[in-house]
Each structure stands twice: as C-alpha cells, then as structure tokens.
Amino acid sequence: MVRSMMENDKVCAVPAETVPFAWHMPRAIVFLAIVEQGSISGAARAMNLSKSVVSTHLRQLEEMCGARLIERTTRKLRLTGAGVRLLPYARRLASAWTDGLEEVTATMQEPTGTLTVTTTTLAEHSLVAPAVAAFVERYPRATVDVHSTDQIVDLIAQNVDLAVRTGPLPDSSLVARKLGEDVDLVVASPGLAARLREVDRPEELHTLPWVLHRRMPAPRELFGPEGRRFELEVTARARVDSAPALLGLAVRGAGVALVPGLVARDALRSGQLVRVLPNWHGATFGLYAVFPSRRHLAPKVDRFIAELERELR
C-alpha cells in the first residue's frame, strides 16, 4: 500500500489556468488507482493503460495542484501531505461516477419481476391505478402488487419496493422523491349546485349540506385571493373514511365535499362535479414516491416512478 508522508508538504492549491479545473478529474481517478493498486504499474494494469500514460496523468495532476502528491522511489510509493488531503476527494469523485453509471445502466434495462407498492386510499384510484395500467402495458415482463392502506408501512421489514404517500412526511432514513402537489377543492354535483343558493363568500359555506372525510382535521382551513384564509366549520350529513367514497357521495348529490383535486379531476372534466366558490381552495399537499435507498435503484422502481410523474403532468 502507499504510505503517507506529512513532512514538508505543500497544500494542493489550484492555480489560475486556462484549462478548466473539471477537466483534470480523470487524472484524479488515475491518482486513486495508483494509491489503491500500490504502484504505477499496478494502476496501469488495472486501467488497461501504459505505464507512461499513467505517469503522465500523475505528473500533470501534480503540476495542476502545484504540489507533489506521491513520492516515488524504485521500491515503493508514499503519499505526501497534499496527496493525503486529495485522496478522500478522489474517492468521492469515483463513487459519484460509479453511481451515475449505475443509474444510467438501470434506465437502459427493462423492468422484470414483481414490483410491490404501498399507497394511500387517496392516491390508489386516482394516481397509482392509472400508473400501474400504463406500466404493465409498457413492460410486459413485470408485474405489480399494490397494497392500499392509510397506515405507515415499514418498507424494509415488509419487503416493499415503493410507497406513494401524501405529505407532510415523517422524518426517516428513507428516500423521498416529490412527484408533485395536490390541493383540496370544494365541489358538488351539478344538480345539487343548481338547487343551492349561490355562495359568494366562504362565510356562507356553513349553510350548505356537507359530506366529509373522517380523517380531515377540523376546523378545515380554506385559502382565497390575496392570501386570505378562512376556517371552515360545518356539520356533516355523512362521514366516510376514504377519498373514493367521499367522491362517490359528492357525485350522487349527497352534499358538498372538500375533495383532493387529483381525486376529483375526472369527475370535474366529465361534468359530474362542479366547483363551489372556485376562487377558494383547501390545503395544498405534496405527493411523494418513497423508497429505501437511492443506490442500486431497481429498473422496475425507477420506471414506475416515471409513470407516476407522467400521470401528474
């Protein structure tokens, strides 16, 4: 192995040069190979380069740094103080390059096997189901197993590849990629809206018949023009514990509802629902793909996240 020599060393300082600093990064990889292989000839064999090319890269890197990085004798090599300081950065550079290659390679592979997904009842019908349909059509060698629950699932303990969750998220060691945002909308069926007197102010909403999601906090805050806020306190004629059930009640005219825009999207487009007090809306919240680790992300996970992102465009 290469030994460290700290005496009388210069700190590696980058002089002002016409060649961009980043162009010297390949030489840092060669420097790392010399250290790990213990010799210039060993690095040359490992990298399939000639000894002269490896020596030239090392010399040019030292010239760029303005300091000797490795003391070379006929028997052994040893790191200088500048070399010791540079070594961890070279290792980080090699690690980042490896991660980049793995990510690109993963995107070039076709997903196979079973993808296990956990999701909330809110996102299952409106986001995850359409993404699953597109995913299995695009990648016939892959299958998807979806579990719907509003409880937080331990992805590692239960061997789950991916969770689709709505924010805010609890602190954890998991990786969360934000897919987009959604917002709660005040909606009603056209028939119910026609029978109700016109509402011009949020203060009038409490006079309407309501259907509510049991897990929504009370009072419910609405946001309007110019940053205005209003705390909505209403009495429900019916309560449910899932977003699809809430949507079904609203479409059938059972009452006015505060429904996530993603859930209400198709019903609004088809005219089954209309917005009530359209200048006002409920809370905005994030939609996230959560997975155990960013390293070695399986193609099936990477591609399914891409389908989720396409569905939100």
Secondary structure, DSSP 8 states (H G I E B T S, - for coil): --EEE-TT---------SS-GGGGHHHHHHHHHHHHHSSHHHHHHHHT--HHHHHHHHHHHHHHHTS--EEE-SS-EEEEHHHHHHHHHHHHHHHHHHHHHHHHHHHHS---EEEEEEE-HHHIIIIIHHHHHHHHHH-TTEEEEEEE-SS---TTTTT-SEEEEESS----SSEEEEEEEEEEEEEE-HHHHHHS----SGGGGGGS-EEEETTS-SSEEEE-GGG-EEEE---EEEEESSHHHHHHHHHTTS-BEEEEHHHHHHHHHHTS-EESSTT-B--EEEEEEEES-STT--HHHHHHHHHHHHHT-
